[in-house]
Amino acid sequence: MNIFDIILLNKDNTIKFILYILIFLFLLLSVIGTIIKRFIKNKKIKKTIDVIIIIILLLAFIAAGTSRIIWLEKKMRNIKKHKQKKKMPVGMILLIIFLIWNVLKQAGTALSGHVSVDAGLLNYYNLSLLGNIFFFIIITLNILSIYAIFTKKKWGYKILISFFILNIVLIIFTYFLSISNTDLLKELAFKSRTERGLHTNAIEYLNPAVLGIISLLFSIFYLLLIYYVYKKKNYFLNHNANTNNPKRK
């Protein structure tokens, strides 16, 4: 029995308890940050603390929203537990929307000719070939994931989990490239946002601490997706089992 199976035995109560603790910790950190800010005179540090507090509050909001979603999902299960679930779960529909949006975003970036911040970092360190390989693998896994959800392929959940893990690896890799030269990062971010007509006010606050929190936030997001897909793996497995072993009348 692995750790996922242990959590799934009491998944609703366990997850809600963890989320409540996270909400409390995030709110506590925001209060501590507000108190610390009063004793700091440096305006730049104060602005950095403000950005960190906003990100922490955003994390608390995500945790609260996730707790609410779990409660709603449990309520819907109790209402429909006597019925056989034939329709695609709402979570899978949202996941498909996210995956399609991600493909369109990546394709749009590639076709627009604009150099993204990540691509600029890879080019600066002569890692553009590695970046192209990662881009091809991610797009391939992304498209396969969409296909697997629609067709309920047995290997679908493995493809999805691989796709999310690869994204976490890229987030960590990009984070270390970013903090190794923050001036270059700010320059690339300014150029990228200017080309797309976006504001550049927040770029000056980019530093290792803020980048670390942002990377952590995205990593947590993908970890939650991994957990959800693992929990819903029967969506792929049961369909194939029923198809391969139909009941005899």
Residue frames relative to the residue before (quaternion, step in Angstrom):
aa qw qx qy qz dx dy dz
M 1.0000 0.0000 0.0000 0.0000 0.00 0.00 0.00
N 0.2303 -0.7924 0.5507 0.1255 3.58 -0.65 1.12
I 0.7428 -0.4394 0.2738 0.4245 3.55 -1.34 0.14
F 0.6194 0.5441 -0.3540 0.4415 3.59 1.08 -0.68
D 0.6575 0.5084 -0.3128 0.4597 3.59 0.98 -0.84
I 0.6282 0.5321 -0.3381 0.4560 3.61 1.03 -0.75
I 0.6715 0.4908 -0.2997 0.4674 3.58 0.94 -0.89
L 0.6709 0.5329 -0.3029 0.4174 3.55 0.97 -0.88
L 0.5240 0.6338 -0.4219 0.3817 3.62 1.18 -0.36
N 0.7855 0.0611 -0.0325 0.6150 3.58 1.05 -0.77
K 0.0410 0.8893 -0.4554 0.0082 3.51 1.05 0.89
D 0.6754 0.5198 -0.3206 0.4133 3.59 0.84 -0.93
N 0.7117 0.4485 -0.2646 0.4715 3.59 0.75 -1.04
T 0.6487 0.5326 -0.3170 0.4417 3.58 0.97 -0.88
I 0.6938 0.4752 -0.2833 0.4610 3.57 0.82 -0.99
K 0.6571 0.5086 -0.3199 0.4553 3.58 0.94 -0.86
F 0.6288 0.5305 -0.3335 0.4604 3.59 1.04 -0.77
I 0.6577 0.5032 -0.3017 0.4724 3.59 0.96 -0.91
L 0.6642 0.5073 -0.3073 0.4550 3.58 0.96 -0.88
Y 0.6316 0.5235 -0.3381 0.4613 3.60 1.01 -0.76
I 0.6340 0.5174 -0.3259 0.4734 3.59 1.03 -0.79
L 0.6540 0.5145 -0.3132 0.4577 3.58 0.97 -0.89
I 0.6306 0.5291 -0.3355 0.4580 3.59 0.98 -0.85
F 0.6598 0.5106 -0.3048 0.4593 3.57 0.94 -0.94
L 0.6735 0.4985 -0.2981 0.4572 3.60 0.92 -0.94
F 0.6498 0.5177 -0.3219 0.4540 3.59 0.96 -0.86
L 0.6682 0.4882 -0.2993 0.4750 3.59 0.94 -0.88
L 0.6305 0.5291 -0.3277 0.4638 3.58 1.05 -0.80
L 0.6533 0.5134 -0.3099 0.4621 3.58 0.97 -0.87
S 0.6462 0.5157 -0.3272 0.4578 3.59 0.99 -0.78
V 0.6387 0.5121 -0.3230 0.4749 3.60 1.05 -0.76
I 0.6486 0.5131 -0.3133 0.4667 3.58 0.97 -0.92
G 0.6500 0.5232 -0.3136 0.4533 3.58 1.00 -0.88
T 0.6411 0.5236 -0.3169 0.4631 3.57 1.04 -0.80
I 0.6547 0.5066 -0.3069 0.4696 3.58 1.02 -0.84
I 0.6559 0.5171 -0.3103 0.4540 3.58 0.93 -0.95
K 0.6249 0.5782 -0.3348 0.4038 3.57 1.02 -0.86
R 0.6232 0.5678 -0.3412 0.4157 3.57 1.08 -0.66
F 0.7151 0.4382 -0.2480 0.4850 3.58 1.15 -0.58
I 0.6236 0.5185 -0.3367 0.4784 3.59 1.31 0.04
K 0.2833 -0.7885 0.5291 0.1343 3.56 -0.84 0.99
N 0.5832 0.5936 -0.3721 0.4112 3.59 1.15 -0.56
K 0.3962 -0.7545 0.4713 0.2271 3.61 -0.53 1.17
K 0.6354 0.5373 -0.3430 0.4358 3.60 1.00 -0.74
I 0.6486 0.4974 -0.3140 0.4830 3.57 1.01 -0.81
K 0.6213 0.5420 -0.3374 0.4543 3.59 1.05 -0.77
K 0.6625 0.4980 -0.3091 0.4664 3.58 0.95 -0.85
T 0.6235 0.5302 -0.3331 0.4682 3.59 1.06 -0.75
I 0.6439 0.5100 -0.3139 0.4762 3.58 1.00 -0.86
D 0.6208 0.5417 -0.3420 0.4518 3.60 1.02 -0.75
V 0.6506 0.5088 -0.3123 0.4693 3.59 0.97 -0.87
I 0.6539 0.5134 -0.3081 0.4625 3.58 0.97 -0.92
I 0.6430 0.5199 -0.3235 0.4599 3.60 0.97 -0.85
I 0.6394 0.5230 -0.3261 0.4597 3.60 0.98 -0.83
I 0.6585 0.5006 -0.3071 0.4706 3.58 0.98 -0.87
I 0.6378 0.5217 -0.3251 0.4641 3.60 1.01 -0.83
L 0.6573 0.4951 -0.3076 0.4778 3.60 0.96 -0.85
L 0.6149 0.5349 -0.3444 0.4661 3.57 1.11 -0.67
L 0.6267 0.5264 -0.3240 0.4745 3.58 1.06 -0.79
A 0.6410 0.5148 -0.3202 0.4707 3.60 1.01 -0.83
F 0.6412 0.5200 -0.3180 0.4661 3.57 1.03 -0.81
I 0.6456 0.5100 -0.3181 0.4710 3.60 0.99 -0.82
A 0.6511 0.5107 -0.3161 0.4640 3.59 0.97 -0.85
A 0.6555 0.5011 -0.3113 0.4715 3.59 0.98 -0.84
G 0.6557 0.5106 -0.3064 0.4643 3.57 0.99 -0.83
T 0.6371 0.5244 -0.3203 0.4653 3.57 1.03 -0.82
S 0.6325 0.5305 -0.3238 0.4623 3.58 1.02 -0.82
R 0.6545 0.5077 -0.3042 0.4705 3.56 1.00 -0.85
I 0.6359 0.5285 -0.3256 0.4586 3.58 1.00 -0.82
I 0.6414 0.5194 -0.3219 0.4638 3.58 0.99 -0.87
W 0.6468 0.5178 -0.3202 0.4593 3.59 0.98 -0.85
L 0.6690 0.4954 -0.2983 0.4668 3.57 0.95 -0.90
E 0.6408 0.5239 -0.3269 0.4562 3.57 1.02 -0.81
K 0.6450 0.5127 -0.3176 0.4692 3.58 1.00 -0.83
K 0.6441 0.5215 -0.3203 0.4588 3.58 0.99 -0.83
M 0.6651 0.4957 -0.3044 0.4682 3.57 0.95 -0.85
R 0.6180 0.5387 -0.3462 0.4561 3.59 1.06 -0.70
N 0.6658 0.5072 -0.3049 0.4544 3.57 0.96 -0.87
I 0.6473 0.5170 -0.3188 0.4606 3.58 1.10 -0.71
K 0.8059 0.2943 -0.1214 0.4991 3.56 0.93 -0.92
K 0.3537 0.7783 -0.4755 0.2074 3.61 1.18 0.22
H 0.6558 0.5109 -0.3126 0.4596 3.60 1.19 -0.50
K 0.6690 0.4667 -0.2953 0.4974 3.57 1.33 -0.18
Q 0.4699 -0.6507 0.5131 0.3041 3.56 -1.13 0.59
K 0.3712 -0.7470 0.5125 0.2038 3.54 -0.76 1.02
K 0.0245 -0.8183 0.5734 -0.0326 3.55 -0.39 1.24
K 0.6548 0.5146 -0.3137 0.4560 3.55 1.14 -0.59
M 0.5957 -0.5592 0.4387 0.3742 3.54 -1.27 0.44
P 0.4971 -0.6622 0.4666 0.3108 3.63 -0.85 0.93
V 0.6135 -0.5658 0.4073 0.3709 3.55 -1.16 0.67
G 0.6265 0.5570 -0.3347 0.4304 3.58 1.01 -0.82
M 0.6542 0.5043 -0.3089 0.4714 3.58 1.03 -0.79
I 0.6188 0.5357 -0.3406 0.4628 3.58 1.05 -0.73
L 0.6625 0.4917 -0.2975 0.4804 3.57 0.96 -0.91
L 0.6329 0.5349 -0.3240 0.4565 3.57 1.06 -0.78
I 0.6335 0.5193 -0.3260 0.4719 3.59 1.01 -0.80
I 0.6376 0.5264 -0.3268 0.4578 3.58 0.96 -0.87
F 0.6540 0.5097 -0.3064 0.4676 3.58 0.97 -0.89
L 0.6781 0.4980 -0.2948 0.4532 3.60 0.91 -0.94
I 0.6516 0.4968 -0.3185 0.4767 3.60 0.97 -0.80
W 0.6328 0.5226 -0.3270 0.4685 3.58 1.00 -0.84
N 0.6561 0.5209 -0.3128 0.4476 3.59 0.96 -0.86
V 0.6409 0.5133 -0.3237 0.4701 3.59 1.00 -0.80
L 0.6698 0.4990 -0.2966 0.4630 3.57 0.91 -0.95
K 0.6388 0.5258 -0.3265 0.4571 3.58 1.03 -0.79
Q 0.6734 0.4889 -0.2981 0.4675 3.58 0.90 -0.94
A 0.6624 0.4967 -0.3081 0.4686 3.59 0.96 -0.86
G 0.6423 0.5308 -0.3201 0.4508 3.57 1.02 -0.81
T 0.6456 0.5160 -0.3132 0.4678 3.56 1.02 -0.83
A 0.6719 0.5042 -0.2949 0.4554 3.57 0.97 -0.89
L 0.7202 0.4512 -0.2494 0.4643 3.59 0.96 -0.87
S 0.6238 0.5802 -0.3421 0.3966 3.60 1.10 -0.62
G 0.4277 -0.7129 0.4580 0.3148 3.57 1.14 -0.56
H 0.5188 0.6253 -0.4222 0.4020 3.59 1.28 -0.10
V 0.3540 -0.7189 0.5593 0.2121 3.57 -0.99 0.86
S 0.3390 -0.7520 0.5310 0.1937 3.57 -0.61 1.13
V 0.6659 -0.4938 0.3692 0.4201 3.56 -1.27 0.30
D 0.6522 0.5167 -0.3171 0.4551 3.58 0.93 -0.90
A 0.6643 0.4977 -0.3026 0.4684 3.59 0.93 -0.90
G 0.6347 0.5372 -0.3261 0.4497 3.58 1.03 -0.77
L 0.6420 0.5150 -0.3145 0.4730 3.57 1.03 -0.81
L 0.6651 0.5007 -0.3019 0.4646 3.58 0.93 -0.90
N 0.6433 0.5141 -0.3232 0.4663 3.59 0.99 -0.79
Y 0.6398 0.5411 -0.3261 0.4377 3.59 0.97 -0.86
Y 0.7553 0.3533 -0.1953 0.5163 3.59 1.00 -0.81
N 0.4820 -0.6955 0.4103 0.3400 3.59 1.30 0.38
L 0.4826 0.6491 -0.4389 0.3914 3.56 0.99 0.89
S 0.2663 0.8041 -0.4981 0.1852 3.57 1.20 0.48
L 0.6152 0.5437 -0.3510 0.4502 3.61 1.06 -0.70
L 0.6500 0.5021 -0.3055 0.4818 3.56 0.97 -0.89
G 0.6379 0.5326 -0.3203 0.4548 3.58 1.03 -0.78
N 0.6508 0.5127 -0.3126 0.4646 3.59 1.02 -0.82
I 0.6311 0.5234 -0.3296 0.4681 3.58 1.05 -0.77
F 0.6580 0.4978 -0.3049 0.4757 3.58 0.92 -0.92
F 0.6344 0.5378 -0.3289 0.4473 3.59 0.98 -0.85
F 0.6638 0.5037 -0.3005 0.4640 3.58 0.92 -0.91
I 0.6623 0.5031 -0.3073 0.4623 3.59 0.95 -0.90
I 0.6683 0.5075 -0.3036 0.4513 3.59 0.92 -0.92
I 0.6545 0.4980 -0.3177 0.4718 3.60 0.91 -0.88
T 0.6486 0.5220 -0.3182 0.4535 3.60 0.96 -0.87
L 0.6802 0.4742 -0.2867 0.4799 3.60 0.88 -0.94
N 0.6169 0.5544 -0.3372 0.4454 3.56 1.07 -0.75
I 0.6891 0.4657 -0.2770 0.4811 3.59 0.86 -0.96
L 0.6407 0.5162 -0.3206 0.4694 3.59 0.99 -0.81
S 0.6234 0.5472 -0.3370 0.4454 3.59 1.05 -0.74
I 0.6445 0.5095 -0.3149 0.4752 3.58 0.97 -0.87
Y 0.6591 0.5096 -0.2987 0.4654 3.57 0.94 -0.95
A 0.6710 0.5187 -0.2979 0.4382 3.59 0.92 -0.92
I 0.6483 0.5084 -0.3259 0.4636 3.60 1.02 -0.74
F 0.6722 0.4947 -0.3035 0.4596 3.58 0.91 -0.87
T 0.7747 0.3560 -0.1770 0.4916 3.59 0.92 -0.92
K 0.3289 -0.7777 0.4740 0.2496 3.60 1.33 -0.12
K 0.1306 0.8133 -0.5483 0.1447 3.54 0.81 1.04
K 0.6042 -0.6005 0.3933 0.3460 3.56 -1.09 0.78
W 0.7197 0.4332 -0.2360 0.4885 3.57 1.05 -0.79
G 0.3849 0.7846 -0.4359 0.2150 3.57 1.29 -0.07
Y 0.6930 0.4823 -0.2986 0.4450 3.58 0.82 -0.95
K 0.6149 0.5422 -0.3498 0.4533 3.60 1.14 -0.60
I 0.6342 0.5217 -0.3214 0.4715 3.58 1.05 -0.78
L 0.6580 0.5153 -0.3070 0.4552 3.56 0.93 -0.91
I 0.6694 0.4909 -0.3025 0.4684 3.58 0.88 -0.94
S 0.6337 0.5239 -0.3298 0.4639 3.61 1.01 -0.80
F 0.6370 0.5349 -0.3152 0.4569 3.58 1.02 -0.85
F 0.6877 0.4754 -0.2839 0.4695 3.59 0.90 -0.91
I 0.6367 0.5235 -0.3289 0.4609 3.60 0.99 -0.80
L 0.6469 0.5185 -0.3182 0.4598 3.58 0.98 -0.85
N 0.6286 0.5267 -0.3324 0.4658 3.59 1.05 -0.72
I 0.6373 0.5131 -0.3291 0.4715 3.60 1.00 -0.77
V 0.6296 0.5303 -0.3277 0.4637 3.59 1.00 -0.84
L 0.6703 0.4953 -0.2938 0.4680 3.58 0.96 -0.87
I 0.6112 0.5451 -0.3444 0.4591 3.59 1.07 -0.73
I 0.6747 0.4855 -0.2887 0.4751 3.58 0.90 -0.95
F 0.6529 0.5219 -0.3059 0.4557 3.57 0.95 -0.95
T 0.6784 0.4862 -0.2817 0.4734 3.58 0.91 -0.94
Y 0.6047 0.5655 -0.3537 0.4352 3.58 1.06 -0.72
F 0.6940 0.4655 -0.2863 0.4688 3.60 0.86 -0.93
L 0.6124 0.5194 -0.3538 0.4795 3.60 1.09 -0.60
S 0.6625 0.5331 -0.3036 0.4298 3.58 0.99 -0.87
I 0.7256 0.4384 -0.2622 0.4611 3.59 0.81 -0.97
S 0.5721 0.5902 -0.3919 0.4133 3.59 1.20 -0.29
N 0.7896 0.0295 -0.0217 0.6126 3.59 1.22 -0.41
T 0.1252 -0.8412 0.5237 0.0500 3.59 0.25 1.27
D 0.5914 0.5663 -0.3739 0.4357 3.60 1.10 -0.57
L 0.6437 0.5024 -0.3121 0.4856 3.57 1.00 -0.83
L 0.6296 0.5444 -0.3278 0.4470 3.57 0.98 -0.85
K 0.6722 0.4940 -0.2971 0.4645 3.59 0.88 -0.93
E 0.6416 0.5259 -0.3202 0.4573 3.56 1.03 -0.81
L 0.6737 0.4861 -0.2890 0.4757 3.58 0.95 -0.91
A 0.6479 0.5168 -0.3150 0.4624 3.58 1.00 -0.84
F 0.6433 0.5228 -0.3178 0.4603 3.58 0.98 -0.84
K 0.6699 0.4983 -0.2932 0.4659 3.58 0.93 -0.93
S 0.6650 0.5192 -0.3025 0.4435 3.58 0.91 -0.95
R 0.7132 0.4529 -0.2615 0.4668 3.58 0.85 -0.97
T 0.6160 0.5425 -0.3445 0.4555 3.57 1.10 -0.66
E 0.6505 0.5256 -0.3123 0.4506 3.59 0.99 -0.87
R 0.7268 0.4103 -0.2266 0.5021 3.58 1.11 -0.70
G 0.5117 -0.6846 0.3958 0.3358 3.58 1.30 0.12
L 0.4722 0.6708 -0.4360 0.3701 3.59 1.18 0.56
H 0.5833 -0.5903 0.4209 0.3663 3.58 -1.20 0.49
T 0.2664 -0.7839 0.5488 0.1158 3.56 -1.18 0.64
N 0.3087 0.8047 -0.4715 0.1866 3.60 1.23 0.31
A 0.7301 0.4673 -0.2472 0.4330 3.58 0.94 -0.89
I 0.4743 0.7077 -0.4339 0.2929 3.60 1.22 -0.27
E 0.6326 0.5649 -0.3392 0.4071 3.61 1.00 -0.79
Y 0.6752 0.4994 -0.2977 0.4539 3.61 1.17 -0.46
L 0.4530 0.6814 -0.4625 0.3415 3.58 1.25 0.07
N 0.1969 0.7449 -0.6141 0.1711 3.55 -0.72 1.13
P 0.7332 -0.4415 0.2633 0.4452 3.64 -1.19 0.28
A 0.6458 0.5269 -0.3344 0.4398 3.61 0.99 -0.77
V 0.6838 0.4714 -0.2809 0.4809 3.57 0.87 -0.99
L 0.6481 0.5157 -0.3161 0.4626 3.59 0.96 -0.86
G 0.6355 0.5363 -0.3226 0.4521 3.56 1.05 -0.77
I 0.6624 0.4961 -0.3026 0.4729 3.59 0.97 -0.86
I 0.6464 0.5133 -0.3205 0.4646 3.58 0.97 -0.83
S 0.6579 0.5015 -0.3053 0.4716 3.58 0.95 -0.88
L 0.6345 0.5248 -0.3209 0.4680 3.57 1.04 -0.79
L 0.6384 0.5408 -0.3207 0.4440 3.57 0.98 -0.87
F 0.6884 0.4599 -0.2806 0.4856 3.59 0.89 -0.92
S 0.6260 0.5342 -0.3396 0.4554 3.60 1.02 -0.72
I 0.6368 0.5144 -0.3211 0.4762 3.59 1.01 -0.83
F 0.6164 0.5518 -0.3380 0.4487 3.57 1.02 -0.81
Y 0.7047 0.4445 -0.2694 0.4830 3.60 0.86 -0.92
L 0.6065 0.5399 -0.3578 0.4611 3.61 1.10 -0.58
L 0.6299 0.5171 -0.3238 0.4806 3.58 1.07 -0.74
L 0.6356 0.5130 -0.3263 0.4757 3.59 1.05 -0.73
I 0.6253 0.5313 -0.3350 0.4631 3.58 1.02 -0.79
Y 0.6597 0.5068 -0.3032 0.4647 3.56 0.93 -0.92
Y 0.6590 0.5155 -0.3160 0.4475 3.58 0.91 -0.90
V 0.6729 0.4910 -0.3004 0.4646 3.59 0.88 -0.95
Y 0.6405 0.5100 -0.3329 0.4679 3.60 0.97 -0.79
K 0.6502 0.5161 -0.3146 0.4604 3.59 0.99 -0.82
K 0.7489 0.3780 -0.1938 0.5087 3.56 1.10 -0.76
K 0.3017 0.7912 -0.4996 0.1828 3.62 1.16 0.32
N 0.5843 0.5796 -0.3774 0.4244 3.60 1.15 -0.48
Y 0.4962 0.6338 -0.4264 0.4126 3.58 1.25 -0.31
F 0.7133 0.4052 -0.2336 0.5219 3.58 1.10 -0.74
L 0.7164 0.4843 -0.2634 0.4277 3.58 0.86 -1.00
N 0.6814 0.5027 -0.3047 0.4361 3.61 0.86 -0.91
H 0.6162 0.5525 -0.3491 0.4395 3.57 1.03 -0.77
N 0.6877 0.4722 -0.2804 0.4749 3.58 0.93 -0.92
A 0.6306 0.5302 -0.3393 0.4539 3.58 1.06 -0.72
N 0.6700 0.4895 -0.2954 0.4735 3.59 0.99 -0.83
T 0.6456 0.5263 -0.3151 0.4549 3.56 1.11 -0.71
N 0.7252 0.4461 -0.2376 0.4676 3.54 0.98 -0.93
N 0.7840 0.2278 -0.1109 0.5667 3.59 1.18 -0.60
P 0.0234 -0.8271 0.5615 0.0049 3.62 0.44 1.13
K 0.5091 -0.6525 0.4654 0.3138 3.57 -1.10 0.69
R 0.3791 -0.7151 0.5453 0.2181 3.50 -1.02 0.84
K 0.3918 -0.7108 0.5324 0.2405 3.53 -1.00 0.82
